[in-house]
Amino acid sequence: MNSSKVIALTAFDIALTQLKLAGADTNHRSFRVKNLTPEEVLAFVDVWKNSRNSNKLKGIDLKITENIQGRISSEFLAEDGKTITYYRNHIKGGLVYVETKPQSDEQGLQNIFTLHDGNFLDKSFDVASDSFFVDEKLITNAWSVFQDEVAVPSMLLVQLKLVCRCLPSPALRKFVEFLCSVVSAYPKAAVDRGQVDDLIGKYLVLLDMFPDSRWSEGGDAKRIERRFSLNLGYAELVNGGADVDIPQLIRRIPEVQFKGIDQKPLESEVHSEYQRLCSDYLKSQQVETRAKIPFYIFSQLFLSESKGFQLGDRVLEDIEAADSDRVSELVALDVVAGLNVKSAEDARRFLLSDSDSSVPLHLLLRASTRRAVERLAQPSVSRFANIFEELVEAIKYFEQEALTIANATELRVDVIDSNPKEPNPTLGLFAFLYGKTLLSIVEETSTNFLGTRLTVDPSLI
């Protein structure tokens, strides 16, 4: 199996790098490898055999604790009754000891470097001074197994390293299976960055995610980490750390107007197919179904505007349906765009707008739309023990939204004063006590990679 060979090649590279660090003149160097599968151990022995004539193995012996499938030659087999301590003491040049079963010599194992399958991707065996990075070795070894070219294309190498370093706790064998699929499908012809990302995005399914051609959008590692976390969570039907209500989500699917990457509604046939696939996945969680649903499609089930219309568009639709002759009044107010981005100021301006008609515009809205505008114009009063914790939580929430809708978000801290003509001494006191803290949050979000910005009424700072 090719993935076993990739892991074996990388384990071999790690072992020799660690022995090299001990120094060629150091006697009784040793390194233990543990938790490899039988296929990986056999592949490791093959790698060793193919490299035995090179200088890098001079004076170094390999010992395997078990004759796997009767295919380990005697020269590599540890003899019964001879522990790792015995071999370490009797092999002067160096020892690589591959453990396939529990050993009784626990005392002898305590002071020996050990590579477990869980250590490949935790950076514990990276050696920056030697420019040796295990994730990069996995990529280059996968490339050598599947491709004739000597070097991995630089763009592919960079993007695959970015995937590995942004994944939360990547599992070795799943990651290697992913690598093998990507490099084996890499075209011979020249490709651009978009094609590389498309290829990588297609095989994110092997890492327990939805396919996502836009996974590296923005190019910032922290943004990609967050996007991967969301993708993994949605694939496990978890949102915000809690299990989703599957029956409720299935009932909502008919209400969702899926949009394409260009933010335009999908054609009817494509839209119906994604509705069916999303429903099937919620019912079965089958990998085959997940592979057919792009992340940008499935994530729309969790957007706050999941019904397909933003608030300004809903207002426009309601007025057009109630009295199309009055759409011009709405256009003249210039509030639709503001309502679409949840502008409280535009909501208040809409509700207070004068009209020559006996019926104000807001009374033409459906009850649900009117309530939404009213809530935006005058949010319910809430009391907080720590307003800054609430503010940071709000920023985090909109960061999550920004990942899926690819739009910048501006959060505003405004003063709504019932009597703005009268001086309000509490504003000065608030600015004195909390202005610097607010400013620090504003400065922090000014460089926010997710496009979320905070602005604060000048009277508060």
N, C-alpha and C positions, 0 to 999 in steps of 0.2 A: 504494500500500500504506500502510495507516494507521500501521504501526510506523515507516516511513520518514518520515512527516510528523512524528511525535513526536520523532524524533531531529533532524530539520531544525529544528523549532521550538526545541528545546533548544540546538542549536549556534548558532542565531541569537541567543538570549538570552545565551549565554556570550560570543559575539563582541562584542555591544554593551556588555555589562557591563565587559569588559576595555578597550574603547576609552574608556568613561566613566571608568574608573580612571586612564587616562592624562591626563585633563583635557580639557575642551572647548576650552580655549585653547591646547592643545599642537598644534603643527603636525606633519604627516606621521605621525600615529598609524597603526598597522597591526596586523593580526591575521591569522594564517594558519590555515586549516582543512584537515585532511588525512585521508585514509583513509576518506572517506565512500563509500558505494556509489553507482553511477550513479542509482538511484532516490532516494537521499537527497539527492544534489546537485540533482536536478531539483526535489525538494520544497523544498529550501533556496531556490532561485531563486523558486519560487512564494510562499514566505513573504516574501521580500524585496519582490517586486512588490506584495503585499497590504499591505505596511507602508511603502511608499515615500512616501506622502503625509503620514506622521507626522513630527513634529519630531525624533524620535530618529534618523532617518537623514539629517538635514540635513548636507550637506557630505561624506557618507561614500559611497564608491563600492564596488561589488562587481565583482570580476574572477574569471572561471573560466578555467582553463587549457585546457579541452577542450570542444568542441561535442558534448556527449553526445547521441547519437541524432539529431543535427541539430536539437535542440529548444532550444538556448540562443541567445537573440537577440544580435545583434552588440554591443549596448550593454554586455553583461556579459562578452563574450569578451576574453581577453587576446590582443593581437595577436602574431603570430609575430615572434620576435626581440626582443620587449620583456619583460624579466625583472621579477621582483618588485621588485628594487631600483629599476628605472626607474619603476615605478608609485608606489612609496613616495616617491620623490623628487619626482614630478610631481603627486601628488594631495595637496593641502595639508590638506584637512579630515580625511580618514581613509580607510583602505583595509581591506577584508575580502577576502582572497585565498584562493580555494578551489582547492587543488592536487589534480589528478586524475592527474597523471603526473609522473615524475621531472623535476627542474629542474636546469639546468646552473649556475645562479647559487647554488651552495652557500654562498659567502661572504656573500651577501646574506641568506641564510636563517638564519644563526647567531644574529643579534640580534633575531629577531622571535618574539613569542609564538605558539606553535603548539598547536592543539587536535587531538589524535589520537583515534581511536575508543577507544583504551585509557585516555584521560584523563577521560572523562565521570564515572566512578565511583570515581576514586582521590583525590578531594577536592582535587586540585591547582588547580581553578578555583572552589572555594568561596570566597565573600567574606563572612566573618562580619559585618564592619562594615556591610555592606549587606543583611544577612539574605538573602544569595543562596546557596542550596545546590543543587547540580546534581541530586542525587537527588530533591529536592522539586520542582524544575522539571520533571523527567521525569514525575513523577506528575501534577502539575497540567496539563501539556500533554497527557498521555494522556487525562485527564478531559475537557479542552476538545474533543478530537477526537471522543469518543464520547458525551458527555452534554450535555444542553441547559443544565443548571444551571450557574450561574456558578462556584460554589465547590465544591471537593472536600469531602465530608463529613469533619468533623474526625477522627472515629474511624478512618475508612478511611485518611486521610492519615497519621495517627500509626502505624498498624499496617504500612502499606506502607513507610514510612521505616524502621521497625524491621527489616523483612525485608532491605532493602537494606544496612543498616549491620551486620547480623549475618551476612551471607553472606560466605564467604571468597572473595575475588577474583571478584566477579560479572562475567560477560561482558555487555557492553552490549546487544547485540541480543537475547540470550536474556532478559535482564531486561526489556527493552522489550516483547517478545512476551508475557511474563508479565503486565506491567502492563496491556497492551491487553486481554488476556483477562479480567483481574479487573474492570477498570472497565466494560468492555462488558457484563459479566454482572451488574453491580451493580443490584439491584432498585430500582424507583421508590419502593416502600413503605419505611417506616421499618424499620431493622434494629438488632439489638442487637450487643454485642461478640462473642458466640458465633457469630452468623451471619456477621459480617465475617471472623472467624478461619476458619470453615468454608469460606468462599468462597476466601480466600487459600490455605488448605491444599489445596484441590482442585487449584489450578493450580501448586503447587510442582513438579508433574510437568514443567512447561516449564523448570524450573531444574535438571533432571537429578536430581530426588529422587522419593521415594515421596510420594503425597498424605498430608498430616498435619494433621488438624483441630486437633490438640493442640500445634501448633508453638510457641505463645506461652505455654504453661502455666507458671505461676510468674512470668511477666512480666519476668524479669531478663535483660538483654541477653547476659550471659556464658553463661547457661544455654541461651539460644536459639542462640547461636553454636555451642556444643558439640553441641546437638541437630541443627543443620543439618550440621555436620561428620560426625556419625554417619550421618545420612540419606544424604548424598552418598557416603560411603564404602560403605555397604551397597548403594546403587544400582550402584556400580562393582564390587561383590563384593569389597570390601576391608574387613578388620576388624583394627584395631590396627596399621595400616600395612602389613599383609601380605595377599596375595591369599588368599581363602578356598579351602579344598579343596572344590570344587564337587561331585564325586561323593560325598564323605563327607557333605556337608550334605544332598544329595538323599536319601541313605540314612537320615538322621536324621528327615526330615519325618514319616514315619508314627508316630514316637515322641512328637512334639510335640503337646501338648494346648493348642491356641490358646485364648486367653481374650479376652473383649471388654473394652471400656473399663472396665466395672464389675468386672473381674477374675474374672468367672464364665465357666466353660467355654462355648464356643459350641455352638449346636444342631448336630446331626449333619450336616445338609445344608449349612449354612454352613461348618462346619469342613472338610468334604470339599472344598468349592469352593476354600477358601483353600489347602488342601494342594495341590490341582491347580495353582492359579495360581502358588504359590511354586516348585513343581517346574518349571513351564513357564518361569518367569523365570530360574531358575538355568541352564536349558538354552539359552535364546535371548537373554536380556537385551533383549527387545522393549519399547519404550516403551508400546505399547498394553497389554501385560500389567502392567507396573509401575503404570500408572494405575489398575488395579483392586485393588491391594494396599495397604491403609493401612500407614503406617510402623510403627504399634504392633503390627501383625500380623507383618510381615516381621522386625522386630527381635527377636521372640520366638525366632527360630531361633538367636540368638546369646546368649540368656540362660543363665546357669549352671544354672538350674532348668528347662531346656528340656523335660524329660520330663513336665512338668505337675504334679509333686508336690514340695512342699518336704519337707525332711527329717522334720520332725515329723509331717506327714501320711503320709509313707511308713511311719514307725514305727507309727502308729495303724492303717494299713491292714494291715501285716504281722501285728500282734498280733490284730487282729480276724479275720484269715484263719486264723491258727494256733489261737487259742483265744478265742472271743468273750467267754467268761465272765471273762476277765482284763483286759478293756478298762477296767473300773472301777479296777483298780490303777494303770493308766497315767494315767487322769484324776486320781486322787488325788495322784499325783506332781506334777501341774501343770507338765510339761516340754514339752508339744507346741508351744506358742507359742514357747518359747525355742529349741527345736530348729529351728523354721521360720526364725528370724532368726540362726541359727548361733551360739548361745550355748554356749561351751565349758563353762561352769559347769553348765548344765542337762544337757549331754551326760554329764559326769562323775557328776552326781547320779543320772541314769538308770542308768548302768552299775553304780553302787555300791549301788543300792537293794536293801533287804532284801525278802524275800517269804516268805509262809507256805508257798508251793509249793516243791517240790524243784527246780523248773526256774526260774531267774531270768528276768525279763522279756526281757532282751537276747538270751537264747538262743532266743527265739521268732522273732527277726527273720531275714529272709533274709540270706544271707552278704553280699551287696552293701550292704544297708542297715546291717548291724552294722558293717562296715568303715568306712562313712561316719561313723557315730556315734563309733567309736573314734578315727578321725583327727581329728574335731572335739574330742574330749575331751583327746587328747594329740597335738597336732600334731608332726610330725617336726621334729627339731632342725636348724636351718640356721645357718650362720655367714656373717656379712656384714662386708665391709670398712668399710661406712658404714651403720649401722642407720637413720639418718635419711633417707638416699636411698631405702632400701627402704620406709620408712614412708610417705614422700610418694608413691611409686609405688603403694602399696596404696590410699592415699586417692584418687588419680587413677582407679584401676581401679574403685573403688566409686562414684565420681562418674559414670562411664560407665554402670554398672548402674542408678544412680538415675534417669538420664534416661529409661530405657525402662520401668522398672517403677513409677515414680512413688511410690516409698516412701523414707522417710528411712532412713539406715543409720548405726548406731553402731559405730565401731571402738574396741576396748578393748585397752590394753596392761596385761596382768595379770602378777602374779608367781605362778608355780607353784612353791612351795617344798616339797621332799620332806620337810622336817622343820620345820614352821612354828613349833613350840614353842621351838626353839633360835634365839638371835639370829644374824642374818646380816649381818656387817659390810660385805659387798660391796654391799648395798643402799644403805647410806649413802654409800659411795664413788661409786656410780653416780649417786645423786641430786646429789651435790656437783659431779660433772663434767658431767652431762648434763641435770639437772633444768630449768634455765632454757630450754634448747633445746626440751625437750618441752613446757614451758608455752607457749612462743611458738607452737608448732604447734597446741596445744589452743585457744589464743585465736584463731588464724587460722581454724580450722574452726568456731568458735562462731558465726561470721557467714557460714558457707558457704552460698551460694545454692542449692546442689544438694542440701542436706539431709543431707550426710555430716558426722558429728560424731566427734571423737576424745576418749576419756576415758582417763585414766592412773591406775594404782594410786597412791594417795597416798604410799606408801613410796618411790616412784621420783622424787618431786619435792619 
